[in-house]
Amino acid sequence: MFCHLAFPLGEEDDDIDVHTRKLEEVLEVYEQRLSDNEFLVGNKFTLADLVHLPNSHYIKASNKFLYLYDSRKNVRRWWDAISDRSSWKKVLRYMKSVEEKNKQEELKK
């Protein structure tokens, strides 16, 4: 699903529904897990949370799949907590500057 959103090819992926259902199943497990913990592995931010930032960013940014996170209160709370970290915000600013630079270079061509 991440690849479909981050690198769209302009065509519909026939497997997107399958991937969506798989993600829904995983997020239901997370919803339960996060009802007892602040983060995925306990009450401290760990690598388990960190690895979700890039993929989840694209899913949350899409209007079509936003509901996957927002419909689960614990997943939404967790996402808000991990995505509000200053280090992640710096990554997003850097990504945006790279995208803008790439657009400017394309316009010059």
N, C-alpha and C positions, 0 to 999 in steps of 0.2 A: 504494500500500500504506500509506503514511504516513497519508493522509487516512482510510482505512478504520479504522486503529487509533486515531488521535488524535481522530477525530470519528465514532464509530460511530452508525449510524442505526438499529440494531436489526434490520437485515435483512442477509442474506448478499449480498455483492457477487459476482456471477457471474464477474467478471473477476479475482478475487483470485488464482486459480491462474495466470493469465497474468502478473500482476504479480509473483508469487512466482518464477516461472521466469525472468523478466527480471532480477530482483534476484539470483538465484542466478548468472546469467551474469556480471553486473557484479562480484559478490563473488569469483568465480573469477579475474577479471582483477586485482582488488585483491590477492587472495591471492598471485598471482605477483609483482606489483609490490612488495608488502610483504616479499617474501622477500629483496629486495635493499636495501630502504630502511626506515628507521624510520617514515616518514610517506609519504603518497601521492606527494609530489613531491620527495622527498629525505629528508634527515635532520634537517630542521627543520619544526616545526609551521607550517602556512600556511593561507591561506584555503580551500584545497582540502580540508583536514581539518576546519576550522571549520564549513563549511556542512553537514557530515554529522551534527553533534551533535544537532540537534532531531529529524530524521527517524529516525536510528539509535536514539535514546533510546526512542522508542515501539516500534520493532521489537524491541529488546533486552528491553524491559519486558514484552513479550507472551510468555506461555508457549508459544503456538502457533508463533511464528516465531523464538524464541530460538536454535534450532539453526542458523539461517542464519549467524550470527556465530560461535557456539561450535564449530561443526564445522570451522572453518578457523583453524588455529593462528595464522597471521600476522594475519588480520583480527581475531581475538580479542585478540591482543597489542596491535594498533593501537588497537582500541576501548578497551581498558583504559587505555592511555596517554592518549588524548585525553579520555576521560570522567572521568579522575581529576584533571584540571586544576582548580585552585581557582576559576578564573573560571566554569567550567561548573557546579561545585558550588553556587556562589552563584546562578546562574540557576535551578538546580533548587529551591533553597530558596525563592527568590522565587515560582516557579511554584506550589510547594506552598502558600505563604501565600495566594496569590491564589485558588487552588482552595478552600482552607478558608474564606476570606472569602466567596466565592460560595455555598458550601454554607450558611453561617450566614445569609446574606441570603435564600436560598431557604426556609430553615426559618422565618424571621420572616414570610414571606408566607403 
